[in-house]
Amino acid sequence: MTQLIRKLLATNPRNWAPVPLRLAVGLVMLAHGSQKLFGAFGGHGLQATADMFASGLHLHPGILWASLAAGGEFFGGLGLLTGLATRIFGTVTTIIMAVAIITVHNSAFFLASNGMEYPLTLLLASISLAIAGGGAFSVDSIIAGKPCRETSEE
């Protein structure tokens, strides 16, 4: 395993703090990605999302940006739920939420006014996961193979 991959997958398998964040952000992102990709959970599917991205958000070509957003949300959410490539998918979901804040939720703070409150919370939780890694009960800790050892001076 290369040194870069080891660094990306490195995590402390005894750290349970990232687990609730992974589950919450992963589930939310997976559900939103499912709405955009498949029309699940009351969503409109990829083509309608692409049309909205092009006409409403002026992101052209709409199908490209909708595919990137939907795929990032769906696969990013799946990765975070399982703790697979947590740092990478935490970065992906951070970028998606930053774009959402800039393009859609920039006119207010509170969610009731279509503000950035909720996407900002997801962005900050995603940053935390990108920094901390998957932690306990993650695929990253299994793949990395070597648990982080606490060093002590004797």
N, C-alpha and C positions, 0 to 999 in steps of 0.2 A: 504494500500500500504506500503510495507516495506521501511525502511529508505534508503537502498541501491538503490532501484528502484527510489525513490524520487530524490536521488542525481544524478542518471544517466539521469533522464528526466528533471531535473531542468534547467530552462532557463528563460531569461528575455523576456517576450512577447512584450516589447516595444523596444527591440533591433533589428533593421533592418539590421545591418551589416552582420550577417551570411547568410541572405537570398540570395544575389547574389552568394555567394560562394557555398551554398547548391545547388542552381539551376545549376550552371556551373559544379561543380564536379559531382553532381548526374547524370546529363544528359550524361556527358562523360563516367562515369563508367557504367551506364546502357547500353549505346550503345556498349561499348567494351565487356561487359558481354554477350550481345545479340549475338555479333559476335562469341564468343567462345562457347556459349551454343547452339544456334539455327542456326548458319550460316547466320544470318541476316546482312544487311549492308555490304555485300561482305566478310563476315567472312567464316570460313571453318567448323564450328561446333565443337562439343565436341570431337568426336573421332580423327579428324585431329589435334586438339589442343593437345590432349593427346599424340598422336604420336610425335608431335613436341617437347613437353615437355620432353618426354623420350629420343628421339634420339638427338635432338639439344641442349637441356639444361641439359641432364643427370639427370633429376628429375624422380625418379622411386618410385612407379609405376606412369606412366604418367597420367593415368585416375584419380587417386586420386588428384594429384596436379592440373591437369586441371580443375577438378570439384570444388576444393577449390577456385582457382583463378576465374573461370567463375561465380560460385555462389556468391562469395564475391563481384565481380564487379557488377553483375546484381542486387542482392538483396541489396547490399550496396548502389548502385546508386539509387534504388527505395526508400530506407529508407532516403537517403539524400534529394532527390527531395521533399518528403512529409514532411520531418522534423520529422520522426518517429525514435526514438532511435538514434538520431544524434550523441551523444557521442560514442556510441558503433560502429555504422557504419563508423564514422570518423576514429576510431581506426582501423577497419577492412581495410578500403581503404588505410590508412597509411601503414599498414603492407604489403599489396599487392604491393604498389608502391615501398616500400623499397626492396622487393624481386625482382621486375622488374629491379630496378637500379643495384642491385648486380649481377643478373644472365644475363641480356640482354644489359643493357645500361651503362656499366661500363668503356667502352673504350674511351669515349669522353664526352665533355660537350654539344656541340651543337647538336640539333636534326638532322641537315643535315648530320651529321656523325654518326647517330644512337646513339646519346649521351643521357645524363640524363636530359637535360634541361626541357623537357616536363613532364616526370614522377616526377622529383624533384618539379616542380611547383604544381602538383597534390598532392604530399606527404605533402608539406607545407600547402596547403589549407586544406587538410584533418586534419592535426594536429590542425589548427585553429578551425575547426568545433568540433573536439573532446574536445577542451578546452572550447569553447563558448557555445556549445549546439545549439539547433535549432533556437532560437530567435523568432522573430515575424512570424506570419503566419505559424506555425509549429504544427504538431500533438503533439509533446512533450508538448507544452504550453497548449494544450487542456487537455491532459491526466493528466499532473501534477496538473492542476486545480487551483493552487494558484499562481497568478502572483508574481514575486519578488517585494517586496515593498521596496521603497527607505526609508532608515531610516534617520530621522532627529532628532537632539537633540533639545529639547525645553527648 
